[in-house]
Amino acid sequence: MTAPYSYDLRQKVINAIELDGIPKTEASQVFHVSRNTINLWLQRKEHTGDFLPKPNRPPGHSH
């Protein structure tokens, strides 16, 4: 499983879109993050108030 994007990168991308007014498409090219990922971060911020990554739990069940 890949590691989630750093909080710092997420913050830079979201600030570029919300504060600087950069379009999502341009931000995705500048920061090398997919448009879908940016949309997910924005949705998470809208629902939870922040764009922290989800907790990384390995598959399986707890013992």
All heavy atoms as a GROMACS GRO file, in nm:
protein
  512
    1MET      N    1   0.085  -0.117   0.000
    1MET     CA    2   0.000   0.000   0.000
    1MET      C    3   0.090   0.124   0.000
    1MET      O    4   0.191   0.128   0.068
    1MET     CB    5  -0.090  -0.002   0.123
    1MET     CG    6  -0.182   0.117   0.132
    1MET     SD    7  -0.290   0.111   0.274
    1MET     CE    8  -0.424   0.018   0.203
    2THR      N    9   0.052   0.224  -0.076
    2THR     CA   10   0.132   0.345  -0.083
    2THR      C   11   0.104   0.435   0.036
    2THR      O   12  -0.003   0.430   0.097
    2THR     CB   13   0.103   0.421  -0.213
    2THR    OG1   14  -0.036   0.456  -0.213
    2THR    CG2   15   0.134   0.337  -0.334
    3ALA      N   16   0.201   0.518   0.068
    3ALA     CA   17   0.186   0.612   0.178
    3ALA      C   18   0.098   0.728   0.134
    3ALA      O   19   0.101   0.768   0.016
    3ALA     CB   20   0.321   0.663   0.221
    4PRO      N   21   0.020   0.785   0.224
    4PRO     CA   22  -0.064   0.899   0.187
    4PRO      C   23   0.023   1.023   0.162
    4PRO      O   24   0.136   1.033   0.209
    4PRO     CB   25  -0.154   0.919   0.308
    4PRO     CG   26  -0.084   0.854   0.421
    4PRO     CD   27  -0.001   0.744   0.362
    5TYR      N   28  -0.031   1.117   0.085
    5TYR     CA   29   0.039   1.243   0.062
    5TYR      C   30   0.056   1.315   0.195
    5TYR      O   31  -0.029   1.306   0.284
    5TYR     CB   32  -0.041   1.332  -0.033
    5TYR     CG   33  -0.040   1.284  -0.176
    5TYR    CD1   34  -0.150   1.219  -0.231
    5TYR    CD2   35   0.070   1.308  -0.257
    5TYR    CE1   36  -0.149   1.177  -0.362
    5TYR    CE2   37   0.072   1.265  -0.390
    5TYR     CZ   38  -0.038   1.200  -0.441
    5TYR     OH   39  -0.037   1.159  -0.571
    6SER      N   40   0.165   1.389   0.208
    6SER     CA   41   0.193   1.460   0.333
    6SER      C   42   0.089   1.569   0.357
    6SER      O   43   0.030   1.623   0.263
    6SER     CB   44   0.332   1.521   0.330
    6SER     OG   45   0.337   1.628   0.238
    7TYR      N   46   0.071   1.602   0.484
    7TYR     CA   47  -0.023   1.707   0.520
    7TYR      C   48   0.023   1.840   0.462
    7TYR      O   49  -0.058   1.922   0.419
    7TYR     CB   50  -0.037   1.715   0.672
    7TYR     CG   51  -0.144   1.809   0.718
    7TYR    CD1   52  -0.278   1.773   0.715
    7TYR    CD2   53  -0.112   1.937   0.763
    7TYR    CE1   54  -0.378   1.860   0.754
    7TYR    CE2   55  -0.211   2.025   0.803
    7TYR     CZ   56  -0.344   1.986   0.799
    7TYR     OH   57  -0.441   2.072   0.839
    8ASP      N   58   0.154   1.861   0.459
    8ASP     CA   59   0.210   1.985   0.406
    8ASP      C   60   0.174   2.003   0.258
    8ASP      O   61   0.134   2.112   0.217
    8ASP     CB   62   0.362   1.984   0.424
    8ASP     CG   63   0.426   2.113   0.380
    8ASP    OD1   64   0.379   2.221   0.423
    8ASP    OD2   65   0.523   2.108   0.302
    9LEU      N   66   0.186   1.898   0.180
    9LEU     CA   67   0.150   1.906   0.038
    9LEU      C   68   0.001   1.932   0.022
    9LEU      O   69  -0.040   2.015  -0.060
    9LEU     CB   70   0.189   1.777  -0.036
    9LEU     CG   71   0.147   1.771  -0.182
    9LEU    CD1   72   0.219   1.878  -0.263
    9LEU    CD2   73   0.172   1.634  -0.239
   10ARG      N   74  -0.079   1.861   0.099
   10ARG     CA   75  -0.224   1.882   0.093
   10ARG      C   76  -0.258   2.028   0.121
   10ARG      O   77  -0.340   2.089   0.053
   10ARG     CB   78  -0.295   1.794   0.196
   10ARG     CG   79  -0.286   1.646   0.167
   10ARG     CD   80  -0.331   1.566   0.288
   10ARG     NE   81  -0.313   1.425   0.268
   10ARG     CZ   82  -0.413   1.338   0.251
   10ARG    NH1   83  -0.537   1.378   0.257
   10ARG    NH2   84  -0.387   1.213   0.230
   11GLN      N   85  -0.192   2.084   0.223
   11GLN     CA   86  -0.218   2.222   0.262
   11GLN      C   87  -0.178   2.319   0.150
   11GLN      O   88  -0.252   2.413   0.120
   11GLN     CB   89  -0.139   2.252   0.389
   11GLN     CG   90  -0.181   2.375   0.462
   11GLN     CD   91  -0.113   2.384   0.597
   11GLN    OE1   92  -0.005   2.328   0.618
   11GLN    NE2   93  -0.176   2.452   0.690
   12LYS      N   94  -0.064   2.294   0.086
   12LYS     CA   95  -0.020   2.381  -0.024
   12LYS      C   96  -0.118   2.377  -0.140
   12LYS      O   97  -0.150   2.482  -0.198
   12LYS     CB   98   0.119   2.337  -0.072
   12LYS     CG   99   0.230   2.372   0.022
   12LYS     CD  100   0.362   2.322  -0.029
   12LYS     CE  101   0.474   2.347   0.071
   12LYS     NZ  102   0.602   2.293   0.023
   13VAL      N  103  -0.166   2.258  -0.174
   13VAL     CA  104  -0.259   2.244  -0.286
   13VAL      C  105  -0.391   2.314  -0.255
   13VAL      O  106  -0.441   2.393  -0.336
   13VAL     CB  107  -0.283   2.095  -0.319
   13VAL    CG1  108  -0.392   2.079  -0.424
   13VAL    CG2  109  -0.154   2.029  -0.367
   14ILE      N  110  -0.446   2.288  -0.138
   14ILE     CA  111  -0.575   2.348  -0.101
   14ILE      C  112  -0.564   2.500  -0.092
   14ILE      O  113  -0.652   2.573  -0.138
   14ILE     CB  114  -0.625   2.289   0.034
   14ILE    CG1  115  -0.644   2.138   0.023
   14ILE    CG2  116  -0.754   2.358   0.079
   14ILE    CD1  117  -0.745   2.093  -0.079
   15ASN      N  118  -0.454   2.551  -0.034
   15ASN     CA  119  -0.435   2.696  -0.025
   15ASN      C  120  -0.421   2.758  -0.163
   15ASN      O  121  -0.473   2.868  -0.187
   15ASN     CB  122  -0.313   2.729   0.061
   15ASN     CG  123  -0.338   2.710   0.208
   15ASN    OD1  124  -0.453   2.703   0.252
   15ASN    ND2  125  -0.232   2.698   0.285
   16ALA      N  126  -0.352   2.692  -0.253
   16ALA     CA  127  -0.336   2.744  -0.389
   16ALA      C  128  -0.472   2.757  -0.458
   16ALA      O  129  -0.496   2.854  -0.529
   16ALA     CB  130  -0.244   2.654  -0.470
   17ILE      N  131  -0.558   2.661  -0.433
   17ILE     CA  132  -0.691   2.663  -0.495
   17ILE      C  133  -0.782   2.766  -0.428
   17ILE      O  134  -0.844   2.849  -0.494
   17ILE     CB  135  -0.754   2.522  -0.491
   17ILE    CG1  136  -0.675   2.428  -0.581
   17ILE    CG2  137  -0.901   2.527  -0.532
   17ILE    CD1  138  -0.712   2.282  -0.564
   18GLU      N  139  -0.790   2.760  -0.295
   18GLU     CA  140  -0.885   2.844  -0.223
   18GLU      C  141  -0.838   2.988  -0.206
   18GLU      O  142  -0.918   3.081  -0.219
   18GLU     CB  143  -0.915   2.783  -0.086
   18GLU     CG  144  -0.991   2.654  -0.095
   18GLU     CD  145  -1.028   2.595   0.040
   18GLU    OE1  146  -0.969   2.636   0.142
   18GLU    OE2  147  -1.116   2.508   0.041
   19LEU      N  148  -0.711   3.008  -0.175
   19LEU     CA  149  -0.663   3.144  -0.147
   19LEU      C  150  -0.610   3.215  -0.271
   19LEU      O  151  -0.635   3.333  -0.290
   19LEU     CB  152  -0.553   3.140  -0.040
   19LEU     CG  153  -0.593   3.080   0.096
   19LEU    CD1  154  -0.474   3.079   0.191
   19LEU    CD2  155  -0.710   3.155   0.156
   20ASP      N  156  -0.537   3.142  -0.354
   20ASP     CA  157  -0.476   3.204  -0.472
   20ASP      C  158  -0.566   3.197  -0.596
   20ASP      O  159  -0.536   3.262  -0.696
   20ASP     CB  160  -0.341   3.138  -0.504
   20ASP     CG  161  -0.242   3.153  -0.388
   20ASP    OD1  162  -0.256   3.249  -0.310
   20ASP    OD2  163  -0.152   3.069  -0.377
   21GLY      N  164  -0.670   3.115  -0.590
   21GLY     CA  165  -0.764   3.106  -0.701
   21GLY      C  166  -0.714   3.027  -0.820
   21GLY      O  167  -0.765   3.043  -0.930
   22ILE      N  168  -0.616   2.940  -0.798
   22ILE     CA  169  -0.565   2.858  -0.907
   22ILE      C  170  -0.669   2.750  -0.939
   22ILE      O  171  -0.722   2.686  -0.848
   22ILE     CB  172  -0.431   2.791  -0.867
   22ILE    CG1  173  -0.325   2.898  -0.848
   22ILE    CG2  174  -0.387   2.689  -0.969
   22ILE    CD1  175  -0.193   2.844  -0.798
   23PRO      N  176  -0.700   2.728  -1.067
   23PRO     CA  177  -0.794   2.621  -1.102
   23PRO      C  178  -0.740   2.484  -1.060
   23PRO      O  179  -0.619   2.462  -1.055
   23PRO     CB  180  -0.803   2.630  -1.255
   23PRO     CG  181  -0.753   2.766  -1.290
   23PRO     CD  182  -0.656   2.804  -1.184
   24LYS      N  183  -0.830   2.392  -1.032
   24LYS     CA  184  -0.791   2.257  -0.988
   24LYS      C  185  -0.702   2.188  -1.090
   24LYS      O  186  -0.607   2.120  -1.053
   24LYS     CB  187  -0.915   2.171  -0.962
   24LYS     CG  188  -0.998   2.216  -0.846
   24LYS     CD  189  -1.120   2.126  -0.835
   24LYS     CE  190  -1.223   2.183  -0.743
   24LYS     NZ  191  -1.346   2.102  -0.742
   25THR      N  192  -0.733   2.206  -1.217
   25THR     CA  193  -0.654   2.141  -1.322
   25THR      C  194  -0.509   2.190  -1.320
   25THR      O  195  -0.416   2.111  -1.329
   25THR     CB  196  -0.716   2.167  -1.460
   25THR    OG1  197  -0.852   2.121  -1.459
   25THR    CG2  198  -0.640   2.099  -1.570
   26GLU      N  199  -0.493   2.319  -1.305
   26GLU     CA  200  -0.358   2.375  -1.300
   26GLU      C  201  -0.285   2.330  -1.174
   26GLU      O  202  -0.167   2.297  -1.178
   26GLU     CB  203  -0.365   2.528  -1.306
   26GLU     CG  204  -0.229   2.593  -1.317
   26GLU     CD  205  -0.239   2.745  -1.327
   26GLU    OE1  206  -0.343   2.796  -1.372
   26GLU    OE2  207  -0.140   2.811  -1.289
   27ALA      N  208  -0.355   2.329  -1.060
   27ALA     CA  209  -0.294   2.284  -0.935
   27ALA      C  210  -0.251   2.138  -0.945
   27ALA      O  211  -0.144   2.101  -0.895
   27ALA     CB  212  -0.391   2.303  -0.819
   28SER      N  213  -0.331   2.056  -1.011
   28SER     CA  214  -0.295   1.915  -1.024
   28SER      C  215  -0.168   1.899  -1.108
   28SER      O  216  -0.086   1.812  -1.080
   28SER     CB  217  -0.410   1.835  -1.085
   28SER     OG  218  -0.425   1.863  -1.222
   29GLN      N  219  -0.149   1.983  -1.208
   29GLN     CA  220  -0.029   1.977  -1.290
   29GLN      C  221   0.093   2.032  -1.216
   29GLN      O  222   0.201   1.974  -1.223
   29GLN     CB  223  -0.050   2.055  -1.420
   29GLN     CG  224  -0.153   1.993  -1.511
   29GLN     CD  225  -0.192   2.083  -1.627
   29GLN    OE1  226  -0.155   2.200  -1.631
   29GLN    NE2  227  -0.270   2.029  -1.720
   30VAL      N  228   0.076   2.141  -1.143
   30VAL     CA  229   0.187   2.203  -1.071
   30VAL      C  230   0.237   2.112  -0.959
   30VAL      O  231   0.358   2.094  -0.942
   30VAL     CB  232   0.144   2.340  -1.013
   30VAL    CG1  233   0.248   2.395  -0.917
   30VAL    CG2  234   0.118   2.439  -1.126
   31PHE      N  235   0.145   2.053  -0.883
   31PHE     CA  236   0.183   1.973  -0.766
   31PHE      C  237   0.191   1.823  -0.795
   31PHE      O  238   0.219   1.745  -0.706
   31PHE     CB  239   0.084   1.998  -0.652
   31PHE     CG  240   0.091   2.139  -0.597
   31PHE    CD1  241  -0.005   2.232  -0.631
   31PHE    CD2  242   0.194   2.178  -0.513
   31PHE    CE1  243   0.000   2.361  -0.581
   31PHE    CE2  244   0.201   2.306  -0.463
   31PHE     CZ  245   0.104   2.399  -0.497
   32HIS      N  246   0.164   1.782  -0.920
   32HIS     CA  247   0.170   1.642  -0.961
   32HIS      C  248   0.079   1.553  -0.875
   32HIS      O  249   0.119   1.449  -0.824
   32HIS     CB  250   0.314   1.590  -0.956
   32HIS     CG  251   0.408   1.672  -1.038
   32HIS    ND1  252   0.407   1.668  -1.176
   32HIS    CD2  253   0.502   1.761  -1.002
   32HIS    CE1  254   0.500   1.751  -1.221
   32HIS    NE2  255   0.560   1.809  -1.117
   33VAL      N  256  -0.045   1.600  -0.860
   33VAL     CA  257  -0.149   1.527  -0.787
   33VAL      C  258  -0.269   1.520  -0.879
   33VAL      O  259  -0.300   1.618  -0.948
   33VAL     CB  260  -0.186   1.602  -0.657
   33VAL    CG1  261  -0.297   1.532  -0.583
   33VAL    CG2  262  -0.066   1.618  -0.567
   34SER      N  263  -0.338   1.406  -0.882
   34SER     CA  264  -0.451   1.394  -0.973
   34SER      C  265  -0.566   1.485  -0.932
   34SER      O  266  -0.582   1.521  -0.816
   34SER     CB  267  -0.499   1.249  -0.979
   34SER     OG  268  -0.571   1.216  -0.863
   35ARG      N  269  -0.645   1.520  -1.031
   35ARG     CA  270  -0.763   1.604  -1.007
   35ARG      C  271  -0.859   1.534  -0.911
   35ARG      O  272  -0.920   1.598  -0.825
   35ARG     CB  273  -0.829   1.621  -1.140
   35ARG     CG  274  -0.896   1.733  -1.203
   35ARG     CD  275  -0.893   1.871  -1.169
   35ARG     NE  276  -1.026   1.912  -1.132
   35ARG     CZ  277  -1.117   1.952  -1.218
   35ARG    NH1  278  -1.092   1.962  -1.345
   35ARG    NH2  279  -1.236   1.986  -1.177
   36ASN      N  280  -0.874   1.404  -0.927
   36ASN     CA  281  -0.963   1.327  -0.841
   36ASN      C  282  -0.917   1.334  -0.694
   36ASN      O  283  -0.998   1.350  -0.604
   36ASN     CB  284  -0.968   1.181  -0.887
   36ASN     CG  285  -1.067   1.100  -0.809
   36ASN    OD1  286  -1.182   1.140  -0.795
   36ASN    ND2  287  -1.023   0.987  -0.755
   37THR      N  288  -0.787   1.325  -0.673
   37THR     CA  289  -0.733   1.334  -0.537
   37THR      C  290  -0.764   1.470  -0.475
   37THR      O  291  -0.805   1.479  -0.360
   37THR     CB  292  -0.582   1.309  -0.539
   37THR    OG1  293  -0.558   1.178  -0.590
   37THR    CG2  294  -0.522   1.320  -0.400
   38ILE      N  295  -0.747   1.575  -0.553
   38ILE     CA  296  -0.778   1.710  -0.504
   38ILE      C  297  -0.926   1.720  -0.468
   38ILE      O  298  -0.962   1.776  -0.364
   38ILE     CB  299  -0.739   1.816  -0.609
   38ILE    CG1  300  -0.586   1.820  -0.623
   38ILE    CG2  301  -0.792   1.954  -0.571
   38ILE    CD1  302  -0.536   1.908  -0.736
   39ASN      N  303  -1.012   1.666  -0.554
   39ASN     CA  304  -1.156   1.667  -0.524
   39ASN      C  305  -1.186   1.593  -0.394
   39ASN      O  306  -1.270   1.637  -0.315
   39ASN     CB  307  -1.235   1.608  -0.640
   39ASN     CG  308  -1.240   1.700  -0.759
   39ASN    OD1  309  -1.227   1.821  -0.747
   39ASN    ND2  310  -1.256   1.642  -0.877
   40LEU      N  311  -1.119   1.480  -0.372
   40LEU     CA  312  -1.141   1.404  -0.249
   40LEU      C  313  -1.097   1.484  -0.126
   40LEU      O  314  -1.164   1.483  -0.023
   40LEU     CB  315  -1.066   1.270  -0.254
   40LEU     CG  316  -1.119   1.168  -0.354
   40LEU    CD1  317  -1.025   1.048  -0.363
   40LEU    CD2  318  -1.259   1.124  -0.316
   41TRP      N  319  -0.983   1.552  -0.138
   41TRP     CA  320  -0.936   1.635  -0.026
   41TRP      C  321  -1.035   1.747   0.004
   41TRP      O  322  -1.065   1.775   0.120
   41TRP     CB  323  -0.800   1.696  -0.058
   41TRP     CG  324  -0.688   1.597  -0.065
   41TRP    CD1  325  -0.689   1.467  -0.024
   41TRP    CD2  326  -0.558   1.620  -0.118
   41TRP    NE1  327  -0.568   1.408  -0.049
   41TRP    CE2  328  -0.485   1.500  -0.106
   41TRP    CE3  329  -0.496   1.731  -0.174
   41TRP    CZ2  330  -0.353   1.490  -0.148
   41TRP    CZ3  331  -0.364   1.719  -0.216
   41TRP    CH2  332  -0.295   1.600  -0.202
   42LEU      N  333  -1.088   1.811  -0.100
   42LEU     CA  334  -1.183   1.919  -0.080
   42LEU      C  335  -1.313   1.868  -0.019
   42LEU      O  336  -1.373   1.933   0.067
   42LEU     CB  337  -1.210   1.991  -0.212
   42LEU     CG  338  -1.093   2.075  -0.265
   42LEU    CD1  339  -1.121   2.122  -0.407
   42LEU    CD2  340  -1.065   2.193  -0.174
   43GLN      N  341  -1.358   1.749  -0.063
   43GLN     CA  342  -1.478   1.689  -0.004
   43GLN      C  343  -1.455   1.656   0.143
   43GLN      O  344  -1.542   1.681   0.227
   43GLN     CB  345  -1.515   1.562  -0.079
   43GLN     CG  346  -1.578   1.585  -0.213
   43GLN     CD  347  -1.605   1.454  -0.286
   43GLN    OE1  348  -1.572   1.346  -0.238
   43GLN    NE2  349  -1.663   1.464  -0.405
   44ARG      N  350  -1.339   1.601   0.174
   44ARG     CA  351  -1.309   1.566   0.313
   44ARG      C  352  -1.305   1.692   0.399
   44ARG      O  353  -1.352   1.692   0.511
   44ARG     CB  354  -1.175   1.492   0.320
   44ARG     CG  355  -1.147   1.440   0.460
   44ARG     CD  356  -1.031   1.345   0.466
   44ARG     NE  357  -1.056   1.229   0.382
   44ARG     CZ  358  -0.962   1.166   0.313
   44ARG    NH1  359  -0.838   1.206   0.318
   44ARG    NH2  360  -0.992   1.062   0.239
   45LYS      N  361  -1.248   1.801   0.345
   45LYS     CA  362  -1.244   1.926   0.421
   45LYS      C  363  -1.385   1.979   0.445
   45LYS      O  364  -1.416   2.029   0.552
   45LYS     CB  365  -1.161   2.030   0.346
   45LYS     CG  366  -1.146   2.158   0.424
   45LYS     CD  367  -1.062   2.260   0.352
   45LYS     CE  368  -1.055   2.386   0.437
   45LYS     NZ  369  -0.995   2.497   0.365
   46GLU      N  370  -1.470   1.966   0.344
   46GLU     CA  371  -1.608   2.013   0.357
   46GLU      C  372  -1.684   1.934   0.465
   46GLU      O  373  -1.761   1.990   0.542
   46GLU     CB  374  -1.679   1.999   0.223
   46GLU     CG  375  -1.820   2.052   0.221
   46GLU     CD  376  -1.884   2.037   0.083
   46GLU    OE1  377  -1.816   2.061  -0.017
   46GLU    OE2  378  -2.003   1.998   0.079
   47HIS      N  379  -1.661   1.802   0.471
   47HIS     CA  380  -1.736   1.717   0.564
   47HIS      C  381  -1.677   1.716   0.704
   47HIS      O  382  -1.752   1.710   0.802
   47HIS     CB  383  -1.743   1.573   0.512
   47HIS     CG  384  -1.826   1.559   0.388
   47HIS    ND1  385  -1.961   1.589   0.383
   47HIS    CD2  386  -1.794   1.520   0.262
   47HIS    CE1  387  -2.007   1.569   0.262
   47HIS    NE2  388  -1.908   1.526   0.186
   48THR      N  389  -1.544   1.721   0.716
   48THR     CA  390  -1.481   1.706   0.847
   48THR      C  391  -1.416   1.834   0.897
   48THR      O  392  -1.380   1.842   1.014
   48THR     CB  393  -1.374   1.596   0.844
   48THR    OG1  394  -1.268   1.637   0.757
   48THR    CG2  395  -1.431   1.464   0.798
   49GLY      N  396  -1.396   1.931   0.809
   49GLY     CA  397  -1.329   2.055   0.849
   49GLY      C  398  -1.179   2.051   0.830
   49GLY      O  399  -1.110   2.149   0.852
   50ASP      N  400  -1.125   1.936   0.790
   50ASP     CA  401  -0.982   1.923   0.766
   50ASP      C  402  -0.960   1.820   0.655
   50ASP      O  403  -1.052   1.749   0.619
   50ASP     CB  404  -0.909   1.881   0.893
   50ASP     CG  405  -0.762   1.920   0.892
   50ASP    OD1  406  -0.712   1.971   0.790
   50ASP    OD2  407  -0.694   1.898   0.994
   51PHE      N  408  -0.839   1.812   0.605
   51PHE     CA  409  -0.809   1.720   0.496
   51PHE      C  410  -0.701   1.621   0.534
   51PHE      O  411  -0.618   1.581   0.454
   51PHE     CB  412  -0.771   1.796   0.368
   51PHE     CG  413  -0.685   1.918   0.394
   51PHE    CD1  414  -0.549   1.908   0.406
   51PHE    CD2  415  -0.745   2.042   0.407
   51PHE    CE1  416  -0.471   2.019   0.429
   51PHE    CE2  417  -0.668   2.154   0.431
   51PHE     CZ  418  -0.531   2.143   0.442
   52LEU      N  419  -0.702   1.580   0.661
   52LEU     CA  420  -0.608   1.479   0.709
   52LEU      C  421  -0.631   1.347   0.638
   52LEU      O  422  -0.744   1.315   0.600
   52LEU     CB  423  -0.627   1.457   0.859
   52LEU     CG  424  -0.577   1.567   0.952
   52LEU    CD1  425  -0.629   1.542   1.093
   52LEU    CD2  426  -0.427   1.573   0.951
   53PRO      N  427  -0.524   1.269   0.619
   53PRO     CA  428  -0.543   1.136   0.557
   53PRO      C  429  -0.621   1.044   0.651
   53PRO      O  430  -0.619   1.060   0.774
   53PRO     CB  431  -0.402   1.086   0.534
   53PRO     CG  432  -0.316   1.165   0.624
   53PRO     CD  433  -0.385   1.296   0.648
   54LYS      N  434  -0.689   0.948   0.591
   54LYS     CA  435  -0.759   0.848   0.671
   54LYS      C  436  -0.657   0.762   0.744
   54LYS      O  437  -0.545   0.743   0.695
   54LYS     CB  438  -0.844   0.759   0.580
   54LYS     CG  439  -0.963   0.827   0.520
   54LYS     CD  440  -1.041   0.729   0.438
   54LYS     CE  441  -1.163   0.795   0.376
   54LYS     NZ  442  -1.240   0.702   0.295
   55PRO      N  443  -0.693   0.708   0.861
   55PRO     CA  444  -0.600   0.620   0.931
   55PRO      C  445  -0.567   0.498   0.845
   55PRO      O  446  -0.654   0.441   0.781
   55PRO     CB  447  -0.674   0.578   1.058
   55PRO     CG  448  -0.803   0.649   1.057
   55PRO     CD  449  -0.818   0.725   0.930
   56ASN      N  450  -0.441   0.459   0.845
   56ASN     CA  451  -0.396   0.347   0.763
   56ASN      C  452  -0.403   0.218   0.844
   56ASN      O  453  -0.321   0.194   0.931
   56ASN     CB  454  -0.253   0.373   0.715
   56ASN     CG  455  -0.206   0.271   0.615
   56ASN    OD1  456  -0.283   0.187   0.571
   56ASN    ND2  457  -0.081   0.277   0.579
   57ARG      N  458  -0.503   0.138   0.817
   57ARG     CA  459  -0.520   0.011   0.887
   57ARG      C  460  -0.493  -0.103   0.790
   57ARG      O  461  -0.548  -0.104   0.680
   57ARG     CB  462  -0.660  -0.002   0.943
   57ARG     CG  463  -0.690   0.099   1.051
   57ARG     CD  464  -0.826   0.074   1.111
   57ARG     NE  465  -0.852   0.172   1.213
   57ARG     CZ  466  -0.969   0.198   1.262
   57ARG    NH1  467  -1.075   0.132   1.216
   57ARG    NH2  468  -0.985   0.287   1.357
   58PRO      N  469  -0.414  -0.199   0.830
   58PRO     CA  470  -0.391  -0.313   0.741
   58PRO      C  471  -0.517  -0.398   0.727
   58PRO      O  472  -0.601  -0.400   0.817
   58PRO     CB  473  -0.280  -0.391   0.811
   58PRO     CG  474  -0.282  -0.345   0.952
   58PRO     CD  475  -0.341  -0.208   0.953
   59PRO      N  476  -0.532  -0.465   0.614
   59PRO     CA  477  -0.651  -0.550   0.596
   59PRO      C  478  -0.649  -0.668   0.691
   59PRO      O  479  -0.544  -0.709   0.739
   59PRO     CB  480  -0.640  -0.597   0.450
   59PRO     CG  481  -0.496  -0.582   0.416
   59PRO     CD  482  -0.443  -0.470   0.500
   60GLY      N  483  -0.766  -0.719   0.721
   60GLY     CA  484  -0.777  -0.832   0.812
   60GLY      C  485  -0.862  -0.796   0.931
   60GLY      O  486  -0.927  -0.694   0.935
   61HIS      N  487  -0.858  -0.878   1.031
   61HIS     CA  488  -0.938  -0.854   1.149
   61HIS      C  489  -0.847  -0.846   1.271
   61HIS      O  490  -0.735  -0.895   1.271
   61HIS     CB  491  -1.043  -0.964   1.167
   61HIS     CG  492  -0.983  -1.099   1.194
   61HIS    ND1  493  -0.901  -1.164   1.105
   61HIS    CD2  494  -0.995  -1.180   1.300
   61HIS    CE1  495  -0.864  -1.279   1.157
   61HIS    NE2  496  -0.919  -1.292   1.274
   62SER      N  497  -0.896  -0.783   1.374
   62SER     CA  498  -0.818  -0.773   1.497
   62SER      C  499  -0.836  -0.900   1.577
   62SER      O  500  -0.937  -0.967   1.572
   62SER     CB  501  -0.862  -0.651   1.579
   62SER     OG  502  -0.999  -0.664   1.611
   63HIS      N  503  -0.735  -0.934   1.652
   63HIS     CA  504  -0.739  -1.058   1.730
   63HIS      C  505  -0.779  -1.031   1.872
   63HIS      O  506  -0.747  -0.944   1.937
   63HIS     CB  507  -0.603  -1.126   1.728
   63HIS     CG  508  -0.568  -1.176   1.592
   63HIS    ND1  509  -0.613  -1.294   1.542
   63HIS    CD2  510  -0.494  -1.120   1.493
   63HIS    CE1  511  -0.566  -1.310   1.421
   63HIS    NE2  512  -0.494  -1.205   1.389
   0.00000   0.00000   0.00000
